[in-house]
Amino acid sequence: MNKKIQSALISVFYKDGLENIIKELHQLGITIYSTGGTQQFIEALNVPCVPVESLTSYPSILGGRVKTLHPSVFGGILGKRNDATHVQEMKQYNIPELDLVIVDLYPFEETVAMVNSFQVASSGFQAGDEEKEKLIIEKIDIGGPSMIRGAAKNHADVVVIAAKKDYALLEQILKDQKGETTLAQRRAFAIKAFDVCTGYDLAISNYFNQTAFANPFDKTKTVLRYGENPHQQGIFYGNQEEIFDKLHGKELSYNNLVDVDAAAQLISEFENHSNLSSLKVASVEEDLREVVFAIIKHTNPCGIASRPTVKEAWDAALAGDPESAFGGVLVCNAAIDKATADAINEIFFEVLIAPSFNADALEILQTKKNRILLVQKTGLTATHQFKSVLNGTLTQQNDMGNYTEWKEAGGRETTAAEKEDLSFANLVAKHLKSNSIALVKNKQLIGKGCGQTSRIDSLRQSIEKATQFNFDLTGAALASDAFFPFDDCVKIAHAAGIHSFIQPGGSIRDKDSIEYCKQNNLAMVITGLRHFKH
């Protein structure tokens, strides 16, 4: 049902973007109630404003802690217009109907960040822990969330705006609909408002629990065609446009988004050439200034290579497993040129991600209408991961880095070429599902095993893959995401021609694998950093 806005309550911390709405409300003859700084802002625009104190008969008290917490305010927000008892009681107690509530929240997260970095210049001191706590506590909003929740609860009658990002939409509605709103519009605003409150409460909980659980629900909401399967609903909370510019193709699906994230995570390992480890290996760092091209299938790298040119990197990545590349997500850390586009155009793929596309390459790649082409503008900044389990949520920090140490534990020192391949292989193994084995030769993934219930099965799978595509394993490097529980993997790999290994160590039987390497003149590096990925 459509509702005409007759009155509005406005009380916001941030005033930017509000001016046009104030003027539009005034032009429509809507009565405006307000408090404190917002009231002064409105009156400075030469727009009349009724102070909330005239409703409550109380001034702002307790240092501003109590201003709007009063039946005359909350009755006006929560009163049901179609309930005769509510209407009679509101009339009896002179409670005005409040049809529009524009309220934002104290900047809690910003205050936490500010005081933790000692940016409290207005206080004239560097805050200690006790003073920091006081400043942070005062930015826990009470009245704001209560008004927002009340208005959202009563969205059958009330419009609620809880964030300045919705000002433009409200302004457009006021102009186009002359102050009327539909139930669907009020409900949509209410959903956003509850999400804002959820995020705010979560930020406060994070502070007191000293955690960093990022709230997804106050972000842009995109309803997807479906979820992982057609019978599942899928929704994405976030802003893809912050990271990517989509140049061509259909909308990204649930599975596309999962694979695109895996691709972006993988390629980020090669964007910063010094990001291999806190321990620098000069030859490796220099080598990874080459182009890296990768092919992702069901979140696992099925092909990846580092080469001097984009075309060479693509050819080598595809050769690693041309069968699995069909329908994959492609990602590169360099501009796509015409020669590469011609080659890529010969196969079916879902998504191609790159920092840029040459004009002639783009012309070739756009010939298939559903093919998705993304320009990655920035890296991923999230520091934590989240997963739903047992009606709850698991959270953990991202798995950062390649290795924490480079301990030569085998029968000989690794050669310069082996260092390059082992470091490269270790990063690939990090992005394969556990148990993972990555076989690399000349910075090209030539065999991989992942998602198996035993490490030896993953090793057999990786050798089988390499053999399937006619790779010679002699001199290849092997990376394992976790320790070898026995020496059987090392023995099988050696028999296949592999001469160097990299693994985190930590098994009570590490010495068995190490001893085998010593007896057979094989190189083995212990990294001290496990890379399980379930």
N, C-alpha and C positions, 0 to 999 in steps of 0.2 A: 504494500500500500504506500502511496506517495504521502510525504509529510512536508509541510511548509515550515521552514525555520523562522521562528518568531523572536527567539532570544539566544544569546551565546555567552558562554563562560570561557574566558581566555586567560590563561596563566602559564607563561612559558619562561624558561631560562634563556633560550636563544631567541632573539627577536628578528634575526635576518630572514628575509623571505616572507614576513608577516604583513608588511605594509599594504600590499595590493588586496589581501583578504580583508583587512580592516576597512579599507575604503569601499570595497564591494558590499560588505555587510551593512555599512552605513548608508550606502546608496539604496539598498533594498529595505531600509527602515527597520533593521533588526536591532533590538536592544542588546547592548554589550555590557556584561559584568566582568570585572577584572580585579587584580590585586597588585599592590606594590609597584615594582619596576615595570610590569606590563601595562598597568594602568597609566603610568606616566608616559610610556611610549605611545599609547593610544591617544592620550590627550594632546601630546605634542604634534599629532597629525590633525589636530582640530576636529577630532571625532569625539562626541560625548560618550562618557563611560560611567557606569554605576559601580561604585566601590563595593566589594563583597561585604565589607564591614557594615554597610547599610542593611544587609540581609541578616547578618549574624548578631548585630549589636555588640560585637566584640572587635577590638583592634587585633592586629597581628601581635601575638604574645610569645613569650618564652624564646626571645631571640629569633622569631620567625618560624619556630618549630610548629606552631599552631596558628593557622590562618583560615583554612577552608574546612577543617574538620568540624562540621556543624550540621544539624538536621535541615536548616534552611538551604544549605548548599546541596547536601546529598539527597534530601527529599526532592529537590527540583530536578536532580539527575535521575533518580531511581523511580520516581512516581510513574505509575502506569496510566497513560491517558485514557484508556478504555475501561478502567476500573472505577466504578462510581465511588467506592469507599476511599480510594487514593485521591480522587479529584476533590471529594468533600473535605478530606483532612488537609490537603494542600491549601484549599481556600480558607479553612478554619485557622491555620497557622501562618497565613500570608506567605506561602512558599511559591515562588514563581516557577513555571515550567522552564527548564533549561534544555533547549532543543539541539544545541551544538556545544560540544566541549572540545576546546583546543588546549591541550596540556602536554608539555614534555617533562622530562625528568632531570633532576640534578645530575650533573656530569660525574657520576661515580667513578667510572673507569678512567676518565681523563684525570681526575683528582689523584687516584692511586698512582698513575704513571708519573704525574707531576711531582708529588711529594717523594716518591721513591727516587727520583732523579735530583732531589733537592732544589727544584725550581719553585721556590716559594718566596720570590723577591718581595712581594707585597708584605710579607710578614717581617722582613728585615732580619731573618736569621736562617741558619741551616737547621732544619728540623731534626730532632732526635726521634727515636722510635715512639715515645709517648706523645710528642707533639704531632708526629705524622698521623698516628692513630686518631687523634682528636679531629684533625682536618678531614680525614677520610670518613669518620663516623658522621660528621655533620652533612656529608653529601649523600647519606642514605635517605632518599625521599620517602615520605610516608603519605602525605596528602595527595601527591601526584599520581602514584600507582592506584590509590584508592578511587580517585575520581575517574581515572582511565578505565579501571575495571568496572566501576559502577555504570559508566556510560556505555561500555561495550556490552555489559549484561543487559542493559535496557535498549539495545539497538533497534528494537521494534519501534521506538519513538525518538531515539537520540542518535545524532551523528557524533562520532568521536574521531579526533585526529590526534595521534600520539607521537608523531615524528614530522619534522619539517620536510622530509622527502615527499610527504603526501600533500603539501600545501598547493602545489601546482594543480593537482587533480581536483582538490576542493574548489580552488578558484575557478576552474573551468566549469564545474558543476553549478556553482553559484551564478555564473554568467549565462550559461546555456539554459538552465532550468529555473532561473529566477528565484533561487532560494528553496526550491523543492528537491527532495531526494527520494529515491526508490528504496524499498526494503532491501533489494539486492545490493545496492550501493552502501547502505548503512551496515549491512552484514559484512561486506568485504572490508570496510574500515574497522569493524569490530574485531575481525580475525587478525588484522595487522596490529591492532592495539594490544590484544592478548599476547601476541608474539613479542611485542616490545617489552611488556611486563615480564614475560618469561626470561628474556635476555637480561633484563636489569637484575632480577632476582638471582639469576645464575652468576652474574658478575660479582654480586655481593657474596654469594656462597663461595665462589672461587677465592675471593680475597681471604675470607676467614679460614677456609680449608687449605689455603696455599696451593691451589691447583690451577690449571689453565684449560678448563673445558670450554671450548669455543661454542657459542650458541649459534646454531644454524637457522633458527626460526625467524629471526628478524631480518633475514636477507631476502633478496628478490626470489619469489616463488615461481617456478616454471612447471606446469603440469605436462608431463611427457606423454607420448602416445600410449605407452604401457611400460611395465617394468622389465625385469629380466626375461620374463615370458609374457605372451600376449594376455594371459588371464590375470596378470598382476598389475596393479596401479603403480605408477612411478611419478615421483615429484623430485625436482632438483631445487634446493635452496642455495642460492649463490648467484654471482654475476659472472657469467662466462665472458662477457665483453671486457671485463677488467683484464683478462689474460689473453684473449684471442680476438682477432678480427676475422669473421667468417667471410671469405671472398666468394664462395660458391657452394652450392649443394643443398641438400635437405636438412631438416632440423636434426640435431644430435639426439640419438636415442639413449635410453638408460645404459645399454651395453656399450654404445659408443663412448659415453662419458667416462665409464669405468676404464675402458682401454686408453682413451685420450689421457686420463690422469696417469695411468701406468707409463705411457710414452713420455709424458712431460717429466715424470719423476726420473725415468731412466736417462733422458737426454740432459737433465740438469747436472748429472754427474760429470758431463764433459763440457759444460759451458764455461766453468771456471777452471782454467788449466792447472791451477795450483791446488785444486780441490781433491786431489787423490788421497792425501793423508797428511797428518801432522808431521810425518816423517817424509821428507822430500827425496825422491829418487830422480836425479837430474835427467837421465835419459828418458824416463817415463814422462816427466812433466813436459819435456820438449816435444816428445812424440805426439802427445795428445792435443797438440795444436793443429793437428790435421782434422779433416772433416770426419764426423761420425754420422753414420746412417743406421737406423734400426727399424726393424719390423716387429710389431707387437701382435700377438694372437692370444686372445683370452687372458690378457694382462701379462703374459710371459713373452720375453724376447725370443723370437724364433730365428732371427737373423740380425746380426750387428757387425759392423766393421769400421775400422778407421783407415782412411786413405788420403792421399794428397789432394784429390779432387772429388767433387760431389758425385760425378758419374762413376768413378772407380769405387767409391764407398758404397754406392747403390748396388753395383754389380756384385761386389763381394758380399754384401749383406744378403742379397737375394740368393746367391749361390749356396749360402749356408743351409737353407732349407726352402727351396722354391715351391715345394708342395704345400707347406703350412702357410706360406705368404699369401695364398689366395684368400681374399676377403679380410686382410689384416689392416692394421693402423700403422702408417708409416710416419717416421719422424726424423728430422735432420737438423743439425746445428748450423747449417750454412744455406745461402740462397739457392733455390732450385733454378738451374739453367735449362736451356732448350734441349741440350743433348740428354740430360737426365730425364726431362719430361717426356721426350720421345720414348725412352726405354721404359719408364714407369707406366706409360700409357698402354703398354702391351698387356698388362695384367689387370685383373679386377682387384680393387682395394676399396675400403670404406672411407678412410680419412687420411689426409696427408698434412703434416704439420711442419712448418719451417719458419725461420725468422723473416723470410721474404721470398718473393717469386719474381723472376725476370718476366717482362711483358710477353715475350714470345713463348716462354714456358707456360705461362698462365693461359694463353690462348689455346694451347694444345690440351692442357689438363681440364679445361672447362667444357670439352666436347661431350662429356658424360654428365647429364643433368643432375643426377643424385650424388655424384662424387663430392665429398666434403673437403674443402681446402681451407686450412686455418693458418693465419699468421700469428705466431706467438710473440706477443709484445713484451711480456714480462715473465719472470719465473714464478714458481709457486712459493708462497710465503708461510703457509701453515706449518706450525711447529709440532703439532700433535695429530694423532690418528684416533678414530673412534669406531667402535664396532658394537652392534647389538648382540647380547648373549643373555640367556636365562632371564628374560624379562628385565634386563638391566643393560648397562653400558660399560664397556671396557674402554679405557683411554691409555695411551702411551705416547712418549716422545717419538718423533721420527727417527729412523735408523740413519744416522749421519756418519759420513766418512767411509773410508775404504779399509784401512788398517791402522792400529795404534802402535804397532812395532813391526819391524822387518827382521825377524830372527832366522838367520841361516842355520838350519838344524840338520840338514841332510849330509850326504856323503861328499858334497863339493859345494862351492859357491855358485850361485846362479850367474849366468852370463848376462850381458847387457840386453840381448834380445829376449831372454827368458824373463828378465825383470819387467820388460814392457808387456809381454804376453800374460804373465802372471797377474800383474796389476789390473790389466784390462779384464782378464777372466774373472777376477775376484769381484769387480763391479758388476759384471753380468750375472754371476751367481747370486749376488745380493738381490737382484730383481727377478729371479726365478723362484717359483713356489718350492718350498722345502718338501722333501730333501732335495737339494739342488746340486748338480754337477755341471760345470761349464768347461768345455774343451776349446781352447783357442790356439790358433797358429797364425803367426804374422798379423796379429790384431784383427782376426776374423773368427767369429764363432762358427766352429765346424761341427759341433755336436753338443747336445744338452740333454740332461735328464732332470725332470722336475715333478713334484707332486706325488712321488712314489712313497710307499710305506716303508721302504728300507733304502739306505744309501747305496747299497750294492745294486739294487734294481735301477736306481737312477743312473749309476755308472754304466750298467749294461745298456740302458736305453740311449745314453749319450754316444757310446761306441757304435751302437747299431745305426744311429742317425748319421754319424760321420761316414760309416761304411756305405750306407744307402746312397749317399751322394758322392761317393768315390774320392773321399779325402784320405790322404796319407797321414796317419797319426804319428808317424815317426818324428820325434822332437816337439810334439804338441805339449802345451801347458794345461794343467788341470787345476781348477778351483773348486773347492767344496765349501758350502755355506756353514758347515759345522764340522766338528772333529771326526776323524775316522775311529770308530769304536774298536776295530780290529785292523790287522794289516792286509786283509783280503782285498780291499779296494786298490791299495797301492800295487799289490802283486798283479791283479787283473789289468790295471792300467799300464803297468810296465810291459806286460806281455803284448799289449796292443801297440807299443812303441812310444809311450809317454815317458818323458825323462825329467819333468819338473812338476812340483805340486805346491799349492798354497792352501792353507787351512788355518782355522783359529787356534787349534790345540785345545787342551782342557780335558782330554780323556785320561782315565787312569791307566790306559794302555797306549798312550802316545808313543812310548818308547819302542813298541813293537813296529809301528810304521816307520819311525825314525831310524831304527836299527836296520830295517830292510833297505831303506834308502842309502844308508852308510855302506852296507855290504855290496850294493849294486851301483854305486857311484851316481846316485840320483839326487837331484836338488829338491830340498823341501824347505819352504818358508812358513814359519809360525807367526800369525798376525796378532793374536790376542783379542780379536774382535769377531764375534759370531754374527751371522747375517740370516738368521731364521726368518722366513716369510710364510706364514700360514694362510 
